[in-house]
Amino acid sequence: YATGAGGTGSQSTAKTDAVTINKPTGLITMNAAALNAATIISFTLTNSTIAATDHVIVTHVSGGTLGAYTVTASASAGSSTIYVRNNTGGSLSEAIVLRFSIIKSVNS
């Protein structure tokens, strides 16, 4: 992607707050609310560029403890559900930053 293709967004009150970014790539800053040990939360990325057949790639790129989280995503038309798991043995209260990119795909 070229400069200008990305966008940014953040959660205001909770790690489950939805974020809207209508760009094919970008950064999401999550809320710093506590995430208990071995717990998975999810939130919606509303994004008009996502088709149900696309791959949404999400990685933890900064903020908080790198390597302490597993991040995955599933696509649907106009949005993606992003799942974040705390892999540690303790609660973490970190405003982690996620980078996402949409890879266009089709079934046939």
MOUR-V144573 format. One line per field, one symbol per residue. ss: DSSP state (A for helix, B for strand, O for the rest). phi: phi as a letter, one per 40 degrees, with the letter a starting at -180 (. if undefined). Layout:
ss = ???
phi = ???
This chain:
ss = OOOOOBBBBBOOOOOOOOBBOOOOBBBBBOOOOOBOOOOBBBBBBBOOOOOOOOBBBBBBBBOOOOOOBBBBBBBBOOBBBBBBBBOOOOOBOOOOBBBBBBBOOOOO
phi = .cdgccabaaccbaccccbbacbcaibbccccdcbcdfbbbbacccacccbccccbcbbcbaggccgcbbbbabbacgaacbbbbccccbcbbbccbbbbabbcabca
